Amino acid sequence: MSDFFKYLTASEEDAAWGLYLNVAGVSAVKPYSPYPSPRHPENYYFNWENGRTLHEFQVNYITSGSGTLETKVGKFKINPGSVLIIFPGMWHRYKPESKTGWTEHYIGFNGAFTKNLFRQPLFNTNNPVIKVGFQESLLNEFNHIVQLVKDEKPGFQQECAGKLIYLLGRIVSISKNSEFANREIERTIRKACLYLRDNLNKNTNIEKLASQLNISYSYFRRMFKKYTGLSPYQYQLGLRIQRSKEMIMNSHKSIKEIAYETGFESIHYFSRIYKTKEGISPSQARKNNEKPEQF
């Protein structure tokens, strides 16, 4: 895609959606070219001496060339396949190396929903450069968003928002998978997940399970949580609650039977955990699901 950028004005409807774009663009900066382009508006343009602070989030994917990003935290090397994450209010400056230039794909955005997205631990001001390598799926999403912005048809903001959420999700997924790819620990965790799924009615001793998988309990628990986002116990508990919900909705078994079949030691403990997780008791969930009699 040739060089392009466009700054946008969000309507009240766009803002109410929760996520809206302010700018999108792509630029191939040639070696020894001035950076950034003086064509950018004053509130986006900056010089290296002063840097800048934005009032929006930006994600910038560098697909070729090298450079440097500096924030108040420190200096970060940018290589091909780097994603730069800029937060509102974060002083920063970045530029390509003169001898290499770079190709950048960037999106600036805001909205109430962004607060949810950027609670993800991967996105933080202490580590604003995420190394994902060349990912065709990411590049395609960036280019598709830029094309939507170019066309600016009705509803493009909402479509761009959906694609941006997917794009950020892909960045998280790629980063997480890179830590486990082709490693024995991934196979071990997958075995553990399958075992926990197949034995919901048992009170699995996680330390013994780790031992059976020939791995230390502390390392297993730490890596399991990194891989799934949950401790082994919380992972199995979530599966049990999900299974019990299905049985409450789709079977005629008593709450007591469901509790024991999903591995809970007592109906009272089951009811307490279920209410903590779901906000209502199992009996109330069943009552809410009951259809009125047809006359």
C-alpha positions as CSV (number, residue, x, y, z in Angstrom):
1,M,0.0,0.0,0.0
2,S,1.4,3.5,-0.9
3,D,2.0,6.2,1.6
4,F,-1.3,7.5,3.1
5,F,-2.7,9.0,6.3
6,K,-5.9,10.5,7.3
7,Y,-7.1,12.3,10.5
8,L,-10.6,11.7,11.5
9,T,-13.4,13.3,13.5
10,A,-15.5,11.0,15.6
11,S,-19.3,11.6,15.9
12,E,-21.2,11.2,19.2
13,E,-22.4,7.9,17.8
14,D,-18.8,6.7,17.2
15,A,-17.8,7.8,20.7
16,A,-20.8,6.0,22.2
17,W,-19.6,2.8,20.5
18,G,-16.7,2.8,22.9
19,L,-13.8,2.7,20.5
20,Y,-13.1,5.1,17.6
21,L,-10.2,6.0,15.4
22,N,-8.5,9.4,15.2
23,V,-5.9,8.6,12.6
24,A,-4.7,5.8,10.4
25,G,-1.8,5.6,8.0
26,V,1.1,3.8,6.4
27,S,4.4,5.3,5.4
28,A,7.6,4.0,3.8
29,V,10.3,6.4,5.2
30,K,13.3,6.3,2.8
31,P,16.8,6.4,4.2
32,Y,18.1,9.9,5.2
33,S,14.6,11.4,4.9
34,P,13.3,13.9,7.4
35,Y,11.1,12.3,10.2
36,P,8.3,12.8,11.0
37,S,6.8,14.2,7.9
38,P,6.0,18.0,8.2
39,R,2.6,17.3,6.6
40,H,1.2,16.1,9.9
41,P,-0.9,18.5,12.0
42,E,0.7,20.5,14.8
43,N,-0.7,18.3,17.6
44,Y,0.9,15.2,16.0
45,Y,4.1,16.6,14.6
46,F,7.1,16.7,16.8
47,N,10.9,17.3,16.7
48,W,13.4,15.0,18.3
49,E,14.6,17.5,20.8
50,N,11.2,18.0,22.4
51,G,9.4,14.8,21.7
52,R,5.6,14.8,22.2
53,T,2.7,13.7,24.3
54,L,-0.6,12.5,22.7
55,H,-4.1,12.4,24.1
56,E,-4.8,9.0,22.5
57,F,-3.6,5.5,22.2
58,Q,-1.4,4.6,19.2
59,V,-0.2,1.3,17.8
60,N,2.5,1.4,15.2
61,Y,3.8,-1.7,13.4
62,I,7.3,-1.5,11.9
63,T,7.6,-4.0,9.2
64,S,11.0,-3.0,7.8
65,G,14.0,-0.9,8.9
66,S,15.3,-0.1,12.4
67,G,15.1,2.8,14.8
68,T,14.7,4.0,18.4
69,L,11.9,4.8,20.8
70,E,12.5,6.8,23.9
71,T,10.2,7.4,26.8
72,K,10.7,8.6,30.3
73,V,11.3,4.9,31.2
74,G,14.2,4.6,28.9
75,K,15.4,3.9,25.3
76,F,14.1,1.0,23.3
77,K,15.6,-0.6,20.1
78,I,13.1,-1.0,17.3
79,N,13.7,-3.8,14.8
80,P,11.6,-5.1,11.9
81,G,8.5,-6.8,13.4
82,S,8.2,-4.4,16.4
83,V,4.9,-3.1,17.6
84,L,5.1,0.3,19.4
85,I,2.3,1.0,21.9
86,I,1.9,4.6,22.9
87,F,-0.4,5.6,25.8
88,P,-2.3,8.9,26.4
89,G,-0.1,11.3,28.4
90,M,3.1,9.3,27.8
91,W,6.0,11.5,26.7
92,H,7.9,9.8,23.8
93,R,9.9,10.3,20.7
94,Y,10.9,7.8,18.0
95,K,12.6,7.8,14.7
96,P,14.1,5.4,12.1
97,E,17.8,5.0,11.7
98,S,19.0,7.4,8.9
99,K,20.7,4.6,7.0
100,T,17.7,2.2,7.0
101,G,14.5,4.3,7.1
102,W,11.5,2.2,8.0
103,T,8.0,1.2,7.0
104,E,5.3,2.0,9.6
105,H,1.6,1.2,9.8
106,Y,-0.1,3.2,12.6
107,I,-3.5,3.7,14.1
108,G,-4.5,6.3,16.7
109,F,-7.7,5.7,18.7
110,N,-9.6,6.5,21.9
111,G,-12.9,5.5,23.6
112,A,-14.3,4.2,26.8
113,F,-13.7,0.6,25.8
114,T,-10.0,1.1,25.4
115,K,-9.6,1.0,29.2
116,N,-10.7,-2.6,29.1
117,L,-8.3,-3.6,26.3
118,F,-5.3,-1.9,27.9
119,R,-5.7,-3.7,31.2
120,Q,-4.0,-6.6,29.4
121,P,-0.6,-6.9,31.1
122,L,1.3,-7.1,27.8
123,F,0.3,-3.5,27.1
124,N,2.2,-1.4,29.6
125,T,4.3,1.8,29.6
126,N,7.4,0.0,31.0
127,N,7.6,-2.2,27.9
128,P,6.2,-0.1,25.0
129,V,7.9,-2.2,22.3
130,I,6.4,-5.7,21.6
131,K,8.4,-8.0,19.3
132,V,6.1,-10.1,17.1
133,G,8.1,-10.5,13.9
134,F,6.7,-10.3,10.5
135,Q,3.1,-11.4,10.7
136,E,1.0,-11.3,7.5
137,S,-2.2,-11.5,9.5
138,L,-1.3,-8.3,11.4
139,L,-0.2,-6.5,8.2
140,N,-3.5,-7.5,6.5
141,E,-5.6,-6.0,9.3
142,F,-3.6,-2.8,9.3
143,N,-4.0,-2.5,5.6
144,H,-7.7,-3.3,5.7
145,I,-8.3,-0.6,8.4
146,V,-6.4,1.9,6.3
147,Q,-8.5,1.1,3.3
148,L,-11.7,1.5,5.3
149,V,-10.5,4.9,6.5
150,K,-9.6,5.8,2.9
151,D,-13.1,5.0,1.7
152,E,-14.8,6.5,4.8
153,K,-18.2,4.9,4.1
154,P,-21.1,5.0,6.6
155,G,-20.3,2.8,9.6
156,F,-16.6,2.6,8.9
157,Q,-15.7,3.6,12.4
158,Q,-17.6,0.7,13.9
159,E,-16.0,-1.8,11.4
160,C,-12.6,-0.4,12.1
161,A,-13.2,-0.7,15.8
162,G,-14.0,-4.4,15.4
163,K,-10.9,-5.0,13.4
164,L,-8.7,-3.0,15.8
165,I,-9.9,-5.2,18.7
166,Y,-9.0,-8.3,16.7
167,L,-5.6,-6.8,15.8
168,L,-4.8,-6.1,19.4
169,G,-6.0,-9.6,20.3
170,R,-3.7,-11.1,17.7
171,I,-0.7,-9.1,19.1
172,V,-1.4,-10.6,22.5
173,S,-1.9,-14.1,21.1
174,I,1.3,-14.0,19.0
175,S,3.3,-12.7,22.0
176,K,2.0,-15.4,24.4
177,N,2.5,-18.2,21.9
178,S,6.1,-17.2,21.2
179,E,7.0,-18.0,24.8
180,F,5.7,-21.5,24.5
181,A,6.2,-22.5,20.9
182,N,7.9,-25.8,20.4
183,R,8.7,-26.2,24.1
184,E,8.0,-29.2,26.2
185,I,6.2,-27.1,28.8
186,E,3.4,-26.4,26.3
187,R,2.8,-30.1,25.7
188,T,2.8,-30.7,29.5
189,I,0.2,-27.9,30.1
190,R,-2.0,-29.2,27.3
191,K,-1.8,-32.7,28.8
192,A,-2.8,-31.2,32.2
193,C,-5.7,-29.3,30.7
194,L,-7.0,-32.5,29.0
195,Y,-6.7,-34.4,32.3
196,L,-8.6,-31.7,34.3
197,R,-11.3,-31.6,31.6
198,D,-11.7,-35.4,31.7
199,N,-11.8,-35.6,35.5
200,L,-14.2,-32.9,36.6
201,N,-15.8,-35.1,39.1
202,K,-12.6,-35.8,40.9
203,N,-10.8,-33.6,43.5
204,T,-7.4,-33.6,41.6
205,N,-4.4,-33.0,43.7
206,I,-2.5,-30.5,41.6
207,E,0.9,-31.2,43.2
208,K,0.5,-34.9,42.5
209,L,-0.6,-34.1,38.9
210,A,2.6,-32.1,38.4
211,S,4.7,-34.9,39.8
212,Q,3.0,-37.4,37.4
213,L,3.9,-35.0,34.6
214,N,7.5,-35.0,35.8
215,I,7.6,-31.3,36.5
216,S,8.0,-29.3,39.8
217,Y,4.8,-28.0,41.2
218,S,5.9,-24.3,41.5
219,Y,7.1,-24.1,37.9
220,F,4.1,-26.0,36.6
221,R,1.7,-23.7,38.4
222,R,3.5,-20.5,37.3
223,M,3.7,-21.6,33.6
224,F,0.1,-23.0,33.7
225,K,-1.2,-19.5,34.7
226,K,0.9,-17.8,32.1
227,Y,-0.5,-20.2,29.4
228,T,-4.2,-20.1,30.5
229,G,-4.5,-17.0,32.6
230,L,-5.7,-19.1,35.5
231,S,-4.1,-21.3,38.2
232,P,-4.8,-25.1,37.7
233,Y,-7.3,-25.0,40.5
234,Q,-9.2,-22.0,39.1
235,Y,-9.1,-23.6,35.6
236,Q,-10.8,-26.7,36.8
237,L,-13.2,-24.8,39.0
238,G,-14.2,-22.7,35.9
239,L,-14.8,-25.9,34.0
240,R,-16.9,-27.4,36.8
241,I,-19.1,-24.3,37.0
242,Q,-19.6,-24.2,33.3
243,R,-20.5,-27.9,33.2
244,S,-22.9,-27.4,36.1
245,K,-24.6,-24.4,34.3
246,E,-25.2,-26.7,31.3
247,M,-26.7,-29.4,33.5
248,I,-28.9,-26.9,35.4
249,M,-30.3,-25.6,32.1
250,N,-30.6,-28.8,30.1
251,S,-31.2,-31.7,32.6
252,H,-33.8,-32.7,35.1
253,K,-31.2,-33.8,37.7
254,S,-31.4,-32.3,41.1
255,I,-29.0,-29.6,42.3
256,K,-27.5,-32.1,44.7
257,E,-26.9,-34.6,41.9
258,I,-25.3,-31.9,39.7
259,A,-23.0,-30.8,42.6
260,Y,-21.6,-34.3,43.1
261,E,-21.3,-35.1,39.4
262,T,-19.2,-32.0,38.9
263,G,-16.9,-32.8,41.8
264,F,-18.2,-30.7,44.6
265,E,-18.0,-32.2,48.1
266,S,-21.3,-30.8,49.3
267,I,-24.3,-29.0,47.9
268,H,-23.7,-26.1,50.3
269,Y,-20.1,-25.6,49.0
270,F,-21.4,-25.9,45.4
271,S,-24.1,-23.4,46.0
272,R,-21.7,-20.9,47.6
273,I,-19.1,-21.1,44.8
274,Y,-21.8,-21.0,42.1
275,K,-23.3,-17.9,43.6
276,T,-19.9,-16.2,43.9
277,K,-19.1,-17.0,40.3
278,E,-22.5,-16.4,38.7
279,G,-24.2,-13.9,41.0
280,I,-27.2,-16.2,41.7
281,S,-27.7,-19.6,43.4
282,P,-28.0,-22.8,41.4
283,S,-31.7,-23.1,42.4
284,Q,-32.4,-19.6,41.3
285,A,-30.7,-20.2,38.0
286,R,-32.9,-23.2,37.4
287,K,-36.0,-21.3,38.4
288,N,-35.1,-18.5,36.0
289,N,-34.6,-21.0,33.2
290,E,-38.0,-22.7,33.7
291,K,-40.5,-21.8,31.0
292,P,-44.0,-20.9,31.9
293,E,-46.6,-23.6,31.4
294,Q,-48.4,-23.5,28.1
295,F,-52.2,-23.5,28.3
